[in-house]
Amino acid sequence: MEEILLSSAELKNRYGEAPIAVLFRYGQGEVFHMISHYYLQRTDLRERRHRLSAVSYATEKGIALGPNALRELSDLSLGDVESAATSARFMANVLAAKKQRTELE
């Protein structure tokens, strides 16, 4: 049985299919599949806030940065970091749900 984890109305309108990420059983395991464009797309800086520096994101979240982090973040926008954080959170949620299902079996 397939479980749709992420879907997009824009994809549905454009291509007739909405799923972005799905989970399904195969054999004795599970397969997580996500369209590659989700990972490869360029961050869309739709709002002025997204164009701010990555350091602004850290400040917004109350994260103190040392000098090395400040240098490493200099080429990134707030939108870049926020997008990466959202993707990382999504994957952590997928893995946590999998762990819970495994413990219940």
DRENPA-162460 format. One record per residue (C-alpha): x, z, y; residue in three letters. Coordinates in steps of 0.25 Angstrom, whole numbers, padded with zeros to 4 digits, always signed. Example, Ala and Ser with C-alpha at 12.3 -4.5 7.8 and 13.67 -1.06 7.14 Angstrom:
// DRENPA-162460
+0049+0031-0018ALA
+0055+0029-0004SER
//
This chain:
// DRENPA-162460
+0000+0000+0000MET
+0005-0004+0014GLU
+0006+0006+0025GLU
+0007+0000+0039ILE
+0016+0009+0047LEU
+0017+0000+0060LEU
+0008-0011+0065SER
+0008-0019+0078SER
-0005-0025+0084ALA
+0005-0035+0091GLU
+0010-0040+0078LEU
-0005-0041+0072LYS
-0009-0049+0084ASN
+0003-0059+0084ARG
+0005-0060+0068TYR
-0007-0055+0062GLY
+0000-0043+0055GLU
+0002-0029+0062ALA
+0011-0021+0052PRO
+0025-0018+0057ILE
+0029-0008+0047ALA
+0023-0005+0033VAL
+0026+0004+0021LEU
+0022+0000+0007PHE
+0025+0004-0007ARG
+0034-0005-0016TYR
+0037-0001-0030GLY
+0040+0014-0030GLN
+0044+0014-0015GLY
+0039+0010-0001GLU
+0043-0001+0008VAL
+0044+0001+0023PHE
+0043-0013+0030HIS
+0044-0015+0045MET
+0044-0029+0052ILE
+0059-0031+0056SER
+0055-0035+0070HIS
+0051-0020+0073TYR
+0066-0017+0071TYR
+0071-0029+0078LEU
+0063-0030+0090GLN
+0069-0028+0104ARG
+0063-0015+0111THR
+0052-0020+0120ASP
+0054-0013+0133LEU
+0040-0014+0138ARG
+0040-0002+0148GLU
+0050+0002+0159ARG
+0052+0015+0151ARG
+0058+0007+0139HIS
+0068+0001+0148ARG
+0074+0014+0152LEU
+0087+0018+0145SER
+0088+0024+0132ALA
+0093+0037+0139VAL
+0080+0038+0145SER
+0073+0039+0131TYR
+0083+0050+0127ALA
+0079+0057+0140THR
+0065+0055+0138GLU
+0066+0061+0124LYS
+0075+0073+0129GLY
+0087+0068+0121ILE
+0100+0072+0127ALA
+0111+0061+0126LEU
+0126+0062+0125GLY
+0135+0052+0132PRO
+0137+0044+0119ASN
+0122+0042+0118ALA
+0120+0038+0132LEU
+0130+0027+0130ARG
+0124+0022+0117GLU
+0110+0022+0124LEU
+0114+0014+0136SER
+0110+0001+0131ASP
+0096+0005+0126LEU
+0083+0007+0133SER
+0073+0018+0131LEU
+0064+0007+0124GLY
+0075+0004+0114ASP
+0077+0019+0110VAL
+0062+0022+0110GLU
+0060+0010+0101SER
+0071+0014+0091ALA
+0066+0029+0091ALA
+0052+0024+0088THR
+0057+0015+0076SER
+0065+0027+0071ALA
+0053+0036+0072ARG
+0045+0026+0065PHE
+0055+0025+0053MET
+0056+0040+0053ALA
+0041+0042+0051ASN
+0041+0031+0040VAL
+0052+0039+0033LEU
+0045+0052+0035ALA
+0032+0047+0029ALA
+0039+0041+0017LYS
+0046+0055+0015LYS
+0033+0062+0015GLN
+0026+0052+0005ARG
+0038+0053-0004THR
+0037+0069-0004GLU
+0022+0068-0007LEU
+0024+0059-0019GLU
//
